[in-house]
Amino acid sequence: MTLPEIVSREQWRTAREELLRKEEAVRRAREVLGAERRRLPMVEVATEYVFEGGDGKATLLDLFEGRAQLVVHHFMFAPESQTGCPCCSAFLDQLGHLAHLRARNTSFAVVSRAPFTRILPFKARMGWAVPWYSSAHGDFNLDFEATVASDEGLRDRPGVSCFLRDHDRVFHTYSGYDDGLDGLGTLAGLLDLTALGRHPAGSDRLRLHDEYDY
């Protein structure tokens, strides 16, 4: 293992300030990119997708749970698999409490191709409380490119898709896959992918997750 160079405190501070300028440039570029992402056009979702969840059948509109936005995590869990993807599992492990998203008018749901009867015991084993749905009997994964065709057949890939609701109309605003998910898992990171960004109407300062009124 190669360790960093040992220097004096003054030398360290000079190097740190130089790096800080680069970090601030990246932050400013990220803010510009986020603004462009929020201006990305959206497309109406006309297909009546049907999922299976803990309360039975559900539509894409149901996944919003009445909120304005929806973030879907395309979790790699193929119909023939016995357990879910370790990388996708690590993503959910770091997600934290959904109250912070919900207080910002944003719902979160996990969708996989595995049948719900297989999802349920795995979800219980991992100790997750997130809403999780099976898309086994529809084309949701294929239509939103979380499942792609290959020489070996259908192949899942990790992804996140964002949706916006206007009354009963649902719009697809953004999707990202594979390496595009690096650095996600935080409240700010997920909201930055949505059309309304970090501060949807009605949101305010962060609170303890049991103090929100939403």
Residue, then its C-alpha position, 0 to 999 in steps of 0.5 A: m500500500t502506498l501512503p500519502e507523502i508526509v509534509s508539514r502543516e503549512q505544506w498540507r494547508t497549501a495543498r489542501e487550498e489548491l485542491l479546494r479550488k478544484e472541488e469548488a469548480v466541480r461543485r459549480a459544474r454540478e450545479v449547472l448540470g443539475a439545472e440542465r437536468r431540471r430543464l430536460p423535457m419530459v414524455e407522458v407515460a401512456t402505458e397502463y403498467v401493473f405491478e404487484g406489491g404488498d397490497g396486491k396490484a398497483t399501477l404506476l400512478d399508485l406508486f406515487e402514493g399521492r405525491a408529485q414525484l416518484v423515484v424508482h430504483h430498478f433493482m437487479f433481481a431476475p425471475e430465475s434468481q434466488t436473491g437480489c443483486p449485492c450492488c443494488s442491495a448496498f445502494l438500498d442499505q445506504l438510502g436511509h429514512l424515506a421521510h426526508l424524501r416524502a416531506r419534499n413531495t417525492s415518493f421512492a419505490v423499488v421495482s424488480r422483475a422477480p416475482f413478488t413471492r421471491i422479493l418478499p422473503f429477501k426484503a424481510r431478510m435484508g430488513w428493508a421497509v421500502p416499497w418494493y414491487s414486481s414488474a414480472h408480468g409487464d414490460f416496464n423494465l424493458d420500456f425503461e431500459a432497466t432490462v436489455a436484450s443481449d446474446e444470452g437473453l434478457r439482462d438486467r442493469p441497475g438504474v434509477s428513473c424519475f417521474l412527475r405527476d400532474h393529477d392523473r397524468v404521469f410523465h417520465t423525466y429522467s433515467g440513469y444506469d450503471d456508472g451513472l448511479d455512482g455517488l447516489g443514495t443521499l437525499a440531495g443526490l436523489l432529489d437532484l435527479t428529479a424535475l423539481g430538484r431539492h426544493p419542491a413546493g412545500s418543503d422546508r428545512l430538514r427535520l428529525h424524520d419523526e417530526y415531519d407533517y406530510 
